[in-house]
Amino acid sequence: MRKIVYTIGHSNRGIDEFIRLIKYYNVKTVVDVRRFPSSSKYPHFEKNNLIRILQKENISYVWLGNKLGGFRKGGYVSYMFTEEYMRGINELEKIINKISEGYVAIMCAEKLWFKCHRRFISDTLAQKGYLVLHLLDFDKTCKHKLKRLLQI
């Protein structure tokens, strides 16, 4: 059976809605892939605040924005061919495969996965055999389909 991985964009959601949504999908670990894990407009999504909030809900938080975050010189597709990116993917796979209960959600700020670098991370995971589902809302997901063939 293929391992399921979710992606989610926090966007302008309130923290209560965000928590309800990830709990609805039985997410037990949030992997933050924001390069800069802060939000002046939505302070509940600032890294330290989010860690504290998720801990109260028994949800783990891991920041991989240093290795998988966006805003890369030369563009994200070029970055995908670096050792640093592959180290980030390897760390992400360890997290995904270590979890024995529930699911992992890869999180960034952009609500729409196809406008976010999560699409590239999802391509890599799909190539490796994971079933990637993008969380849009309650009872609304989108199965990730490879649009381009990248050999990572």
ZADRENKOL-859268 format. One record per residue (C-alpha): residue in one letter; x, y, z. Coordinates in steps of 0.02 Angstrom, whole numbers, plus 50000, padded with zeros to 5 digits. Layout:
BEGIN
AXYZ
...
***
This chain:
BEGIN
M500005000050000
R500665017249954
K501035029150095
I499915044650096
V500665061950119
Y499635077850128
T500105095650083
I499245111150150
G499385130050133
H498935139450290
S498445154950191
N497345166850291
R496515153250395
G496215156050578
I497185144250691
D495605135350750
E495085131450572
F496845125750529
I496915114050679
R495175106950643
L495655103950462
I497265094550496
K496435084550635
Y495015080250516
Y496315071850405
N497195063850554
V498805073650529
K500025069950670
T501555079050602
V501655095850513
V503235098250409
D503465116850378
V504335120250212
R504235139150221
R505965146250193
F505545160250314
P504355153050445
S503545169050503
S501965178950470
S501695196650531
K499905196450464
Y499475179650545
P500555178350702
H499845161250747
F500825154450598
E502485161550661
K503605146550693
N503735147450883
N501885151250906
L501405136950790
I502545124750881
R501715129251047
I499955127950976
L500275111350888
Q501085103851044
K499495107551143
E498555097451011
N499815083051016
I500385086850839
S502245086750799
Y503095100950706
V504665099650600
W505445114050504
L506305109150341
G506245126250260
N508145127350266
K508245112650143
L506545112450057
G505965130550068
G505615141149915
F506415157149850
R507995148949781
K509265157949675
G509095151249498
G507325144949532
Y506635130049624
V506755117649480
S508635120549468
Y508765118949657
M507945101749648
F509515094949567
T510625099449715
E511265088549856
E510465100349982
Y508735097249907
M508985078449908
R509555079150090
G507935088150129
I506925075050035
N507845061250128
E507435069550295
L505625071450242
E505525053050193
K506225047850362
I504865057950447
I503505050750335
N504085032850356
K504375034350544
I502605039450585
S501595024450644
E499925033150671
G499115046750568
Y499875056550427
V501155069850383
A500625086550307
I501895097050214
M501445115150250
C501815131750168
A500905148450165
E500135148049990
K498395140349994
L498455133949815
W499745120149796
F499955123149609
K500565140949646
C501795134849778
H503445125449778
R502485111349865
R502065105749688
F503885101849656
I504115092749821
S502525083249779
D503235078449608
T504765071149693
L503725061449820
A502525055049686
Q504015048949583
K504585039449737
G502895030849751
Y501995041249882
L500165045949861
V500145064849882
L498485073149922
H498305092049931
L497135097650071
L495985111250010
D494575110450136
F493525098350236
D493055084050120
K494015092249978
T495715085849924
C496615085049758
K497675070049710
H499375075549647
K499765070949467
L501485072649392
K501455086349261
R503265084949210
L504515071049217
L505995076549318
Q507355064249356
I507875067949533
***
